[in-house]
């Protein structure tokens, strides 16, 4: 790609993000006949292959990972269940990029996606303009696969700024040793909260688990019908123009043997959300309290899509309405790994669907390869 101050690099498709969804989209682009670094480019701001997995805490071993689906075209085999998931999945993603020659550009930050200067003037071809840390691109379409890791959600509580101990988000969690001998309050009802609480409890002086809603534990297998029902609930919010809930939030927490033991021992005895934070702990509306040295917010993430703000894709409800992967306000912009496609299997399917839609745009299509 050649850059100049006046002319951005023109291409058919720009893929933003090289996690599960971005790599799946890149695979289908290449399979369809698009050539990397000529017809499409994949940008990733992370330092290494692996998507968000590369940032997971080292005690999250591959054997503890639930629902990790292989990328299209290459199975993940022989993963050591005792190795950190960040290493196993990071190595798998790196091998995937090499196998299919995807030529991911990293680390590259995307600053803004905006309307190209030639759109709507009667003579242009409707390109977008994407400003990045390595130069400017002018693609006909964008597949946005930026996930959520870069936007951890921090809830706000009265008195939060007065707390004398440590406050951190689950994105900063680096294993249980930092909590040895501490009184720990874990906030959040998702899988990360449960996994981290079970790790912290054996070394902490005391743990307290608080959630906004009572957690729902799922017994038995989670089949295709259950998966479709969960995705449908997320899709409905997207259709209404509301910010999506994660797929995991509507599937319930898997009842593993470790979770069963945690419930029996009282570690996973949940309390309702406290009312305020004090310099020494947390207080509930009835006046009861818990002393704390650390508050760990396992409160999830939000979609990392601020760079799309110039396109004004959001609805009044705060979300982005979509038809499949395509945003309704701009047919050139596709979101994969967003809302109903936020699971690993959903990301794979969304990548394929986005490429299929993009080929219908009024632009040059490369010849399919055999």
Secondary structure, 3 states (H helix, E strand, C coil): CCCCCCCCEEEEEEEECCCHHHHHHHHHHHHHCCCECCCEEEECCCCCCCHHHHHCCCCCEHHHCCCCCCCCCCCCCCCCCCCEHHHHHHHHHHHHHHHCCCCCECCCCEEEEEECCCCCCCCCCCCEEEEECCEEEEEEEEEECCCCCCCECCCCCECHHHCCCEEEEHHHCCCHHHHCCCEEEEECCCHHHHHHHHHHHCCCCEEEEEECCCCCEECCCCCHHHHHHHHHHHHHHHHCCECCCCHHHHHCEECCHHHHHHHHHCCCCEEECCCEEECCEEECCCCCEEECCEEEECCCECCCCHHHHHHCCCCCCECCCEECCEECCEEEEEECCCHHHCCHHHHHHHHHHHHHHHCCCCCCCCCCCC
